[in-house]
Amino acid sequence: MTETPEIRLKRLSMRSHRRGTKEMDIILGRYADDRLVGLAAETLDLYEDLLEENDQDLYRWVTGLAPAPERFAGLIAEIAGHTAQSARA
């Protein structure tokens, strides 16, 4: 069975909001709410792969406490920028 784009976006949004740690629920949930709909298919694929990573690593990457793997560096930078922008709003 093939997943429709709408179902995929809902699934990724749910996985973003229900991570396991409250910090990543907030960070990825807000990012998903604001940005998922506009992402290209290749970026959605990368984001889906990113969601497979554990929350402790994700948090360290987004906050700059540890460097993100090269594969995710651009996406992590975008998420971190979105988080900083949301915090100022």
C-alpha positions as CSV (number, residue, x, y, z in Angstrom):
1,M,0.0,0.0,0.0
2,T,1.4,3.4,-1.0
3,E,1.2,6.2,1.5
4,T,-0.3,9.5,0.3
5,P,1.6,12.7,0.8
6,E,-1.0,13.9,3.3
7,I,-0.8,10.8,5.4
8,R,3.0,11.0,5.3
9,L,2.9,14.5,6.6
10,K,0.5,13.6,9.4
11,R,2.7,10.6,10.4
12,L,5.9,12.7,10.4
13,S,4.1,15.4,12.4
14,M,3.0,12.9,15.0
15,R,6.5,11.4,15.3
16,S,7.8,15.0,15.7
17,H,5.4,15.8,18.6
18,R,5.7,12.5,20.4
19,R,9.4,11.9,20.7
20,G,10.1,10.7,24.3
21,T,11.6,13.8,25.8
22,K,9.7,17.0,26.3
23,E,12.4,19.2,24.9
24,M,12.5,17.4,21.5
25,D,8.7,17.2,21.5
26,I,8.7,21.0,21.6
27,I,11.6,21.6,19.2
28,L,10.6,19.1,16.5
29,G,6.8,19.6,17.0
30,R,7.1,23.3,16.4
31,Y,9.4,22.8,13.4
32,A,7.0,20.2,11.9
33,D,4.0,22.5,12.4
34,D,5.7,25.4,10.7
35,R,7.8,23.7,8.0
36,L,6.9,20.2,7.0
37,V,4.3,21.2,4.4
38,G,6.8,23.2,2.4
39,L,9.7,20.7,2.4
40,A,10.8,19.1,-0.8
41,A,10.5,15.3,-1.0
42,E,14.2,14.8,-0.6
43,T,14.2,16.9,2.5
44,L,11.2,15.0,3.9
45,D,13.2,11.8,3.3
46,L,16.1,13.2,5.3
47,Y,13.8,14.5,8.0
48,E,12.2,11.1,8.3
49,D,15.7,9.5,8.7
50,L,16.5,12.2,11.3
51,L,13.5,11.1,13.4
52,E,15.1,7.7,13.7
53,E,17.9,9.2,15.8
54,N,17.7,9.2,19.6
55,D,16.5,12.3,21.4
56,Q,19.7,12.7,23.4
57,D,21.8,13.0,20.3
58,L,19.2,15.2,18.5
59,Y,19.1,17.6,21.5
60,R,22.9,17.9,21.6
61,W,23.1,18.6,17.8
62,V,20.3,21.2,17.8
63,T,21.7,23.0,20.8
64,G,25.2,23.0,19.4
65,L,26.6,20.9,22.3
66,A,27.9,18.3,19.8
67,P,28.4,18.5,16.0
68,A,25.7,16.9,13.9
69,P,26.7,14.2,11.4
70,E,27.5,15.7,8.0
71,R,24.5,14.1,6.5
72,F,22.1,16.0,8.9
73,A,24.2,19.2,9.4
74,G,22.1,21.4,7.1
75,L,18.8,20.2,8.4
76,I,19.9,20.5,12.0
77,A,21.1,24.0,11.3
78,E,17.6,24.8,9.9
79,I,15.9,23.3,12.9
80,A,18.2,25.1,15.3
81,G,17.5,28.4,13.5
82,H,13.8,27.8,13.7
83,T,14.0,27.0,17.4
84,A,15.9,30.2,18.1
85,Q,13.5,32.3,16.0
86,S,10.5,30.7,17.9
87,A,12.1,31.5,21.2
88,R,12.3,35.2,20.3
89,A,8.7,35.3,19.2
